[in-house]
Amino acid sequence: MATPIVIKNLTKKFGNVVAVNNVSLTIEPGTFLTLLGPSGCGKTTLLRCISGLEDPDDGEIFIGEKLVFSKSKGISLAPGARDLGLVFQNYALWPHMTVYKNITFALEMQKLSKSEMDHRVKESLEEVKMAGYEDRYPREMSGGQQQRIALARMLAYRPKVFLMDEPLSNLDARLRMDMRTEIKRLHHVSGATTVYVTHDQVEAMTMSTNIAVMKEGVVQQMDSPDRVYHFPANLFVADFIGNPKVNLLPGWVSGPDMIDLGRFNIPVNTHNKKGDMVVGLRPEDITVSTVPINGAVEFIAYSVLPAGADTTIIARIGDTELTVKEMGVSKIKMDQKIWLTFQKDCINLYDKETGDLITGLDGQPSERCK
């Protein structure tokens, strides 16, 4: 049965630097939660606090029914007592041990029989497609193969919770894609609660059940990948998620459900708000035409960047610049006149002062852009 993780008011400081700032999270059993954010946001520190490799300065951590850390109660269980599996960025394989010994090292501490250890080694290596490598040494394998062995070691241990700290960052792009597939499949098969740390938004979007976006030790938004992408909770999340990046355009409410962006107006539900706003619009939610269309705004194609499956177009009007994404190879040429229309239902509106999302103030924005 999968295990939940509950974190309450967790704080971790290094000197005067607050790495994790009063974080509270409930990680549901069997979910794949990714801690996502830029370097220094506190994601690895939070993972290390869950694992027991760091002692927080305040708060509590529950893994299942077990209280594994409580500052107020003086409880701090060692990593080995938390029933966790850890995979690190650097693989952490013993170089003088064979694959078999690397995997069985922790199993021997569980005092398992030789036949049971053999069974677990065989089973875990088959799951990561590394059967037959039992007698190899780490130096005799590629980085991707070593990472698979690190995963096999974790699987053989059969922990209740998987913790992974940027395990793919040392691999090349093609191998990272392959390993994403394998890790997501392993999570699906095992059903274990998984906490995964990365700064790579593609990893987070493609693998996760939920994403917790962090900034300066604070969780900015915890939600499904779909909602983090389509309904970012604030300007930081909106700007961090998406490739190409979201268009964020400052403007002001000029009338009922109308935002003035200086060079042109854009219709959007303003929820009866007034004042300065920021419009958030994904590049794929802008439609391009090479002929004038009623209601469209005239731009110039400043740059056209084909990438095979899609094309990114940088459009300009005066000092306003928009990024547009078209599927396939576009026939639009640089400096050509183009007309842009905006999918009203796909626009997010943010308060310029606070940076917070205004669209869907009830917390249940309507389904759109599907």
C-alpha positions, 0 to 999 in steps of 0.5 A: 500500500502506498504511503503518504507524506505530510510536511507541516510548517517546515523551516531550514536555515543555513546561517542567515539564509532561509532555504526552506521557509515554513513549507506545508505539503501533503503528498498523497499516497502513490503520487509522483510529486516533482519539486521544481524551481531554479537553483537555490530555491530550496527544492533539494534542501526540502528533499534532504529534510524528508530523507533525514540527511538534513535536520530542519530548524522547525516543523514536522514530517510524517511518512505514513503513520510515522512521525519521522521528524518533530523539532518540538518533540525532539524526534529525528529518525535516521535515514535508514529508519524512514524506509526510503529509497534514494537516487542521487545525481551522481549515482553513488555506486561503490566503484570497487563493487560489482553490480550485484554487490552494489544492489545487495549491500543494503539487502544484507543489512536486512538479513535477507537470505541469499536466494531472496537477494538473488531474486530481488537482484534479478527482478530489479535488473529486469525492470530497468532493462539491465539483466545480465550486468550482475558481474560488471563494475561501474567503470565498465558502464556508461552514465545511463547504465550506471543510473539504471543500476542506481534505480535497480538498487532502490527497487530491490530495497522495496522502500515505501517512498522513492526520493530522487534528486536530479538523477538525470542531469548528468545524462545527454538529451537523448538518454534523459528522454529514455530515462524519463520513460523508464522512471515514469514506467517504474513509478506506474508499476511500483505504485510507490509515493515518489518525490523528484527534484529537478530544475527541468520543467520538461521532466516535471511536466512529462513525469509528474502527478503533481508539481510544486513550484518553489521560489526562495524556499516557498512553494508558489503553487502545487497542482497538476502539470496541466493546471500549473501550465494553464493556470499559473498561480502567479507571475513567477510560475507563469514565467518559469513554466513553458517553452517558448516562454509565456507572453506577459504584457503589462496593461490596464483595464480600459473598460468592461472586460477590456485591457489596454496594452498601449498599441492595441486592446485585448478582450479578457474577463477582468472579473470587475477588477480595475487598475494595472494588470498583466496579461498572460498568453501562451505562444500557442494560443495566438493565431497567425494570418498573412492577410487582414482579419476582422479584429486581428492586430497587425504585427511584423514578423521580426524573426522566424525560427523553424524547429521541424515539428513547430515554428516560433515567430517573434512578432513586433509592433512598436516596442511590443514583442510577442512570441507565437508558436505555429505547428509545422514549418511556417511559410512566413518570412522575416519582416513580413506583415502578419495579423494576430488574433488571441484566444480570449478563453486562454488568457490569464490576467494577473494583478500587476502589484501582487503578481497573483492570478485574477482569472478564476478567482473562485479557485475553479477556473472553467476548462479551456484551451483543450 
